[in-house]
Amino acid sequence: MNAIYDILGVPFGFVLRLIFNTVGNYGIALVLFTLFARLLMLPTSISQQKGTSKTQRLQPKIRKIQEKYKGDNKKIQEETQALYQREGHNPMNAGCLPLLIQMPIIFGLIAVIYKPLTYALQIDSEHIAALTSAVKVLLKDSPDLLKNTRTIELTIIEHIRDLKSTAGSVYSKISEFHFTFLGLPLGQTPDKGHFDKLWAVPILSGLSSFASSIFTFFKQKQTNPEMSKNPAMGCMTFGMPLFSTYFTFMFPVGIGIYWIASNVFAFIQTVILSYTHSPKKMIAKLMIEETVQRRSNEENLKLVASRKEKQS
């Protein structure tokens, strides 16, 4: 797993460093990086919207299958899957793909958050090795602080004033590095058992995720009342905010800042796409495309039949 962090940390560290060097604030750089990542994911989000519309378009056919094979769940599932195959549609892509795409971003950011000396400040490995040895000696009576080797650079930043003699020429560079955002230390992890200001991150993460989920739920209810009654929709509506809250208790505040910003930008994007790519518009477009495709197939069949007649 550490190898994955290190591999992804290089490109993400490069991009984040460019933004950081421009704005001079690591927290703001994280937010802008999130916006950049969201813009890169925009085509996927549009594709997801199309997939959702396609699923809605197929609902009447699915209902017919359910009515025809009522009571035979196995047959309903087989016929539904056959319908999806004929239509070239995978409904799972509509919900899972954006989350899967985010995972490499999160892994890369974890590396960047845990190693700001390496990726943000570009301190050479010799200095980091010397500071690592020095901080281990400094904190030899507090072994709990050194348990997680991945957070060693965060520990160095926290105790840099006690390591001035070892830091040498990079001391000022590290001591002037503000690894905070709105007063929150980006390298610390919220403690589920101890309520403090860091809890603001999981709370905001859950609320921002809930806003996006509840908006999607009500939009779904307007366009497709039957689908909104599906228990899976309720699970997603309330499950994702809970996951979002729990997730940000597991990682440093910097990851939580990314997650909150991602939720906010996703909500804004969902609102905009609900108007620019509304299900009604997308379904109408799909119907036109299907009509054009059907007529094209009919013309091709007529052309083939005509050629066969001439050959005979």
C-alpha positions as CSV (number, residue, x, y, z in Angstrom):
1,M,0.0,0.0,0.0
2,N,2.9,2.4,0.8
3,A,4.2,1.8,-2.7
4,I,0.8,3.0,-4.2
5,Y,0.9,6.1,-2.0
6,D,4.5,6.9,-3.2
7,I,3.7,6.3,-6.9
8,L,0.6,8.5,-6.9
9,G,2.2,11.0,-4.6
10,V,4.7,12.1,-7.2
11,P,2.3,13.4,-9.9
12,F,-0.2,14.7,-7.3
13,G,2.6,16.3,-5.3
14,F,3.8,18.1,-8.5
15,V,0.3,19.6,-9.3
16,L,-0.4,20.5,-5.7
17,R,3.1,22.1,-5.4
18,L,2.4,24.3,-8.5
19,I,-0.9,25.5,-6.9
20,F,0.8,26.0,-3.5
21,N,3.6,28.0,-5.0
22,T,1.0,30.3,-6.6
23,V,-1.4,30.9,-3.6
24,G,1.1,30.3,-0.7
25,N,-1.5,28.5,1.4
26,Y,-1.6,24.7,1.6
27,G,-5.2,24.5,2.6
28,I,-6.4,26.8,-0.2
29,A,-4.1,24.8,-2.6
30,L,-6.0,21.6,-1.5
31,V,-9.4,23.3,-2.3
32,L,-8.2,24.5,-5.7
33,F,-6.7,21.1,-6.4
34,T,-10.1,19.6,-5.6
35,L,-11.7,22.0,-8.1
36,F,-9.2,21.0,-10.7
37,A,-9.9,17.3,-10.1
38,R,-13.6,17.9,-10.3
39,L,-13.3,19.7,-13.6
40,L,-11.3,16.7,-14.9
41,M,-14.1,14.4,-13.8
42,L,-16.8,16.6,-15.5
43,P,-17.1,14.3,-18.6
44,T,-17.6,11.3,-16.3
45,S,-20.3,13.2,-14.4
46,I,-22.1,14.0,-17.7
47,S,-21.8,10.3,-18.7
48,Q,-23.2,9.4,-15.3
49,Q,-26.2,11.7,-15.9
50,K,-26.7,10.1,-19.3
51,G,-26.6,6.7,-17.6
52,T,-29.2,7.7,-15.0
53,S,-31.4,8.9,-17.8
54,K,-30.9,5.7,-19.7
55,T,-32.0,3.7,-16.6
56,Q,-35.1,5.9,-16.3
57,R,-35.8,5.4,-20.0
58,L,-35.8,1.6,-19.5
59,Q,-38.1,1.7,-16.5
60,P,-41.3,1.0,-18.5
61,K,-39.7,-2.1,-20.1
62,I,-38.4,-3.2,-16.7
63,R,-41.9,-2.9,-15.2
64,K,-43.3,-5.0,-18.0
65,I,-40.8,-7.7,-17.2
66,Q,-41.7,-7.5,-13.5
67,E,-45.4,-7.8,-14.3
68,K,-44.9,-10.7,-16.8
69,Y,-42.7,-12.8,-14.4
70,K,-44.3,-11.6,-11.1
71,G,-43.2,-13.9,-8.3
72,D,-40.2,-15.4,-10.2
73,N,-37.4,-13.2,-9.0
74,K,-34.7,-15.3,-10.8
75,K,-36.5,-14.9,-14.2
76,I,-37.0,-11.1,-13.6
77,Q,-33.3,-10.7,-12.9
78,E,-32.3,-12.7,-16.0
79,E,-34.6,-10.8,-18.3
80,T,-33.6,-7.5,-16.8
81,Q,-29.9,-8.3,-17.3
82,A,-30.7,-9.4,-20.9
83,L,-32.5,-6.1,-21.5
84,Y,-29.4,-4.2,-20.2
85,Q,-27.2,-6.2,-22.5
86,R,-29.4,-5.5,-25.5
87,E,-29.5,-1.8,-24.7
88,G,-25.7,-1.7,-24.0
89,H,-26.3,-0.2,-20.6
90,N,-24.7,-0.9,-17.2
91,P,-26.7,0.8,-14.4
92,M,-23.9,0.2,-11.9
93,N,-21.6,2.7,-13.7
94,A,-24.0,5.5,-12.9
95,G,-23.3,5.2,-9.2
96,C,-19.9,3.6,-8.7
97,L,-17.7,5.0,-11.4
98,P,-17.2,8.6,-10.0
99,L,-16.3,7.1,-6.6
100,L,-13.8,4.6,-8.2
101,I,-12.2,7.5,-10.0
102,Q,-11.8,9.5,-6.8
103,M,-9.9,6.7,-5.1
104,P,-6.5,7.2,-6.9
105,I,-6.9,11.0,-6.1
106,I,-7.4,10.2,-2.4
107,F,-4.4,7.8,-2.3
108,G,-2.3,10.4,-4.0
109,L,-3.4,13.1,-1.6
110,I,-2.8,10.9,1.4
111,A,0.8,10.7,0.3
112,V,1.0,14.4,-0.2
113,I,-0.6,15.2,3.1
114,Y,1.7,12.8,5.0
115,K,4.8,14.0,3.3
116,P,4.7,17.8,2.9
117,L,8.5,18.1,3.3
118,T,9.0,15.8,0.3
119,Y,6.2,16.9,-2.0
120,A,5.4,20.5,-1.1
121,L,8.7,22.0,0.2
122,Q,10.9,19.6,-1.8
123,I,13.4,19.1,1.1
124,D,16.1,16.7,0.0
125,S,16.1,13.1,1.3
126,E,19.4,13.7,3.3
127,H,17.9,16.5,5.3
128,I,14.7,14.5,5.9
129,A,16.7,11.4,7.0
130,A,18.7,13.5,9.5
131,L,15.6,15.2,10.9
132,T,13.9,11.8,11.2
133,S,16.8,10.5,13.3
134,A,16.8,13.6,15.4
135,V,13.0,13.6,16.1
136,K,13.2,10.0,17.1
137,V,15.9,10.9,19.7
138,L,13.9,13.9,20.8
139,L,10.7,11.9,21.3
140,K,12.3,8.7,22.6
141,D,10.2,9.0,25.8
142,S,7.0,9.4,23.8
143,P,7.0,6.3,21.5
144,D,3.3,6.6,20.7
145,L,4.0,9.7,18.7
146,L,6.4,7.7,16.5
147,K,4.2,4.6,16.0
148,N,3.0,5.6,12.5
149,T,6.1,5.9,10.3
150,R,4.0,7.6,7.6
151,T,3.4,10.6,9.8
152,I,7.1,11.2,10.6
153,E,7.3,14.4,8.4
154,L,4.2,15.8,10.2
155,T,6.0,15.1,13.5
156,I,9.1,16.9,12.3
157,I,7.1,20.0,11.3
158,E,5.4,20.0,14.7
159,H,8.7,19.9,16.6
160,I,10.9,21.9,14.1
161,R,11.8,24.5,16.7
162,D,13.4,21.8,18.8
163,L,15.3,20.5,15.8
164,K,16.8,23.8,14.7
165,S,20.4,22.7,15.0
166,T,19.7,19.6,12.9
167,A,17.6,21.4,10.3
168,G,20.4,23.8,9.4
169,S,19.7,25.6,6.1
170,V,16.2,24.3,5.7
171,Y,15.0,25.4,9.2
172,S,13.5,28.7,8.0
173,K,11.8,27.0,5.1
174,I,10.1,24.4,7.4
175,S,9.4,26.8,10.3
176,E,7.6,29.3,8.1
177,F,5.5,26.6,6.4
178,H,1.9,27.0,7.7
179,F,0.5,23.5,7.4
180,T,-3.0,24.7,8.6
181,F,-6.3,25.8,7.1
182,L,-8.7,28.1,9.0
183,G,-6.8,27.3,12.1
184,L,-7.0,23.6,11.7
185,P,-3.8,21.6,11.5
186,L,-3.9,19.6,8.2
187,G,-1.7,16.8,9.5
188,Q,-3.8,15.9,12.6
189,T,-6.5,13.2,12.6
190,P,-9.9,13.9,14.4
191,D,-10.3,11.6,17.4
192,K,-13.7,9.9,17.7
193,G,-13.3,9.6,21.4
194,H,-12.3,13.2,22.1
195,F,-14.5,16.1,21.0
196,D,-12.6,19.2,19.8
197,K,-12.4,21.6,16.9
198,L,-11.2,18.9,14.5
199,W,-14.7,17.4,14.7
200,A,-15.8,20.3,12.5
201,V,-14.3,18.4,9.5
202,P,-16.3,15.2,9.8
203,I,-19.5,17.2,10.6
204,L,-19.1,19.5,7.6
205,S,-18.2,16.4,5.5
206,G,-21.4,14.7,6.5
207,L,-23.6,17.8,6.0
208,S,-22.1,18.6,2.6
209,S,-22.6,15.0,1.5
210,F,-26.2,15.0,2.8
211,A,-27.0,18.2,0.9
212,S,-26.0,16.6,-2.4
213,S,-27.7,13.3,-1.6
214,I,-31.1,14.9,-0.6
215,F,-31.1,17.1,-3.6
216,T,-30.5,14.1,-5.9
217,F,-33.2,12.2,-4.0
218,F,-35.9,14.8,-4.6
219,K,-34.9,15.3,-8.2
220,Q,-35.2,11.6,-8.6
221,K,-38.6,11.6,-7.0
222,Q,-39.8,14.3,-9.5
223,T,-38.6,12.5,-12.6
224,N,-39.0,8.9,-11.6
225,P,-41.3,8.4,-8.5
226,E,-41.0,4.6,-8.8
227,M,-37.2,4.5,-8.6
228,S,-37.3,6.9,-5.6
229,K,-39.3,4.2,-3.7
230,N,-36.4,1.7,-4.2
231,P,-34.8,1.0,-0.7
232,A,-31.4,1.3,-2.4
233,M,-32.1,5.0,-3.0
234,G,-32.8,5.6,0.7
235,C,-29.7,3.7,1.5
236,M,-27.6,5.9,-0.8
237,T,-29.3,9.1,0.4
238,F,-28.5,8.5,4.1
239,G,-25.7,6.0,3.8
240,M,-23.2,8.2,1.8
241,P,-23.3,11.0,4.4
242,L,-22.7,8.6,7.2
243,F,-19.8,7.1,5.2
244,S,-18.5,10.5,4.4
245,T,-18.5,11.4,8.2
246,Y,-16.9,8.1,9.2
247,F,-14.3,8.4,6.4
248,T,-13.0,11.8,7.6
249,F,-12.4,10.4,11.1
250,M,-9.9,7.9,9.6
251,F,-7.5,10.3,7.9
252,P,-5.8,13.7,8.6
253,V,-7.7,16.9,8.4
254,G,-6.1,17.7,5.0
255,I,-8.0,14.7,3.5
256,G,-11.1,15.8,5.2
257,I,-10.7,19.3,3.6
258,Y,-10.5,17.6,0.2
259,W,-13.5,15.5,0.9
260,I,-15.6,18.5,2.0
261,A,-14.5,20.6,-1.0
262,S,-15.3,17.6,-3.2
263,N,-18.8,17.2,-1.7
264,V,-19.5,21.0,-2.2
265,F,-18.2,21.1,-5.8
266,A,-20.2,17.8,-6.5
267,F,-23.3,19.5,-5.1
268,I,-22.9,22.6,-7.3
269,Q,-22.1,20.4,-10.3
270,T,-25.2,18.3,-9.6
271,V,-27.4,21.4,-9.4
272,I,-26.0,22.8,-12.7
273,L,-26.3,19.4,-14.5
274,S,-29.8,19.0,-13.3
275,Y,-30.7,21.9,-15.5
276,T,-28.3,21.7,-18.4
277,H,-28.6,17.9,-18.6
278,S,-32.0,17.3,-17.0
279,P,-33.4,13.8,-17.2
280,K,-36.3,15.0,-19.3
281,K,-33.9,16.5,-21.9
282,M,-31.6,13.5,-21.8
283,I,-34.5,11.0,-22.2
284,A,-35.9,13.1,-25.1
285,K,-32.5,13.0,-26.7
286,L,-32.1,9.3,-26.1
287,M,-35.5,8.7,-27.8
288,I,-34.4,10.7,-30.8
289,E,-31.1,8.8,-31.0
290,E,-32.9,5.5,-30.7
291,T,-35.4,6.5,-33.5
292,V,-32.5,7.5,-35.7
293,Q,-30.6,4.3,-35.0
294,R,-33.7,2.2,-35.6
295,R,-34.4,3.9,-38.9
296,S,-30.8,3.5,-39.9
297,N,-31.0,-0.2,-39.1
298,E,-34.2,-0.5,-41.1
299,E,-32.6,1.2,-44.1
300,N,-29.5,-1.1,-43.9
301,L,-31.8,-4.1,-43.8
302,K,-33.7,-2.9,-46.9
303,L,-30.4,-2.2,-48.7
304,V,-29.1,-5.7,-47.9
305,A,-32.4,-7.2,-49.1
306,S,-32.4,-5.2,-52.2
307,R,-28.8,-6.3,-53.1
308,K,-29.8,-10.0,-52.5
309,E,-32.7,-9.6,-54.9
310,K,-30.5,-8.1,-57.6
311,Q,-28.0,-10.9,-57.1
312,S,-30.7,-13.6,-57.4
